[in-house]
Amino acid sequence: MILAYYPAKSIIHSLDPRAKLLFSFIFVVCVLFEESFTVYGIMGIIVLLPFFFTKLPLLRIIKGFSPFLILFGLTFLSHCFLTPGKIIFEFGFLHGTIEGVRNGAIFSSRLLLMVLGAMLLGLTTSPIELVESLSGFFCRLKSRTAKEIPMIMILVFRFIPFLIREGKRIIMAQKARGASMRFSRELFTLLFPVVNSALKRADQLALALHAKAYEPGAKRTSLSRFRFGLPEYLFLVYSLLAVIVVILL
């Protein structure tokens, strides 16, 4: 997966997942409220600085970032040719304008910063740890349904990789039999085995939960305890730099 968790021993990896989630949320909100290239440059420095402490391989970061280049390009071109204004160049029936180039650069930069903020959270935070750290908040709610949100999130994070692996396994099996894998024609031959495997896995999971006397809404303990310490508070103070930059500039 593009933003899949990459295990490593670093300062950013050891932080409480809630601190990194708050940092990403504050950073993305600040980016959405600004349209200045100067502020975007400072924001880029703020979000790139923690990457130097993650001990992530540069190739892994580039690999996770490269699929979004098409999105950045389409965003820039769509604003460039669809925004009315002073025409500076023509490409067939399409007309590029000064206002379109400016808007395309602004929105592309905004998407770039938002993706970097999401990458910092996704590459350094295990989904299971993130859900477990949020379970304390949901367990304080009075609603029994709200208390089950962490369990639902854990099951979703568990099933997504399973479905991806199952789909790849079925594709490899079909190719080994000499089948020509065309998405439009072979969709149902892939869909039914994946759904069948998912239903079997869900049935096994239900039996396992029943065997362990799982009761929805009951108070449960967690193996890991997440507490804010000095590194987490310093990281949150660092995240406030984005807010200060937006207010001042």
Residue pairs with C-beta under 8 A, 6 or more apart in sequence:
1 160
1 161
1 164
2 64
2 67
3 64
3 118
3 119
3 122
3 123
4 64
4 122
4 123
5 122
5 123
5 124
5 125
5 126
5 127
6 56
6 57
6 60
6 123
6 124
7 13
7 126
8 54
8 55
8 56
8 124
9 55
10 53
10 54
10 55
10 56
10 124
11 53
11 231
12 20
12 50
12 53
12 54
12 120
12 124
13 54
13 55
13 124
13 125
14 231
15 124
15 231
15 232
15 235
16 133
16 226
16 227
16 228
16 229
16 232
17 125
17 126
17 129
17 130
17 133
17 134
17 226
18 133
18 134
18 226
18 228
18 232
19 228
19 232
19 235
19 236
20 120
20 121
20 124
20 125
20 235
21 121
21 125
21 130
22 236
22 239
23 117
23 120
23 121
23 235
23 236
23 238
23 239
24 117
24 118
24 120
24 121
26 239
26 240
26 242
26 243
27 43
27 46
27 47
27 113
27 117
27 239
27 242
28 114
28 117
28 118
30 43
30 242
30 243
30 245
30 246
31 40
31 43
31 110
31 113
31 114
31 117
31 242
32 110
32 114
33 246
34 40
34 43
34 246
35 106
36 249
37 105
37 106
37 109
38 249
39 245
39 246
39 249
40 106
40 109
40 110
40 113
42 245
42 249
43 113
43 242
43 245
44 112
44 113
44 116
46 238
46 241
46 242
46 245
47 113
47 116
47 117
47 120
48 116
50 120
50 238
51 61
51 120
54 120
54 123
54 124
56 123
56 124
60 123
61 119
61 123
64 119
64 122
64 123
65 115
65 116
65 119
68 111
68 112
68 115
71 111
72 108
72 111
72 112
75 104
75 107
75 108
75 111
76 104
76 105
76 107
76 108
77 104
78 104
79 100
79 101
79 103
79 104
79 107
80 96
80 97
80 100
80 101
80 103
80 104
81 91
81 94
81 95
81 96
81 100
82 100
83 97
83 99
83 100
83 103
83 104
84 97
84 99
85 97
85 98
85 99
85 100
86 97
86 98
86 99
87 95
87 96
87 97
88 96
88 97
88 98
88 101
89 95
89 96
90 96
127 153
127 157
128 154
128 157
129 224
129 226
131 150
131 153
131 154
131 157
132 150
132 222
132 223
132 224
132 226
133 224
133 226
134 150
134 153
135 150
135 222
136 222
136 226
138 146
138 147
138 149
138 150
139 147
139 150
139 219
139 220
141 147
144 216
144 217
145 217
147 216
147 217
148 216
148 217
155 205
159 198
159 201
162 198
162 201
163 194
163 198
166 193
166 194
166 197
166 198
167 190
167 194
170 190
170 193
170 194
171 181
171 190
174 181
174 186
174 189
174 190
175 181
179 186
179 189
180 186
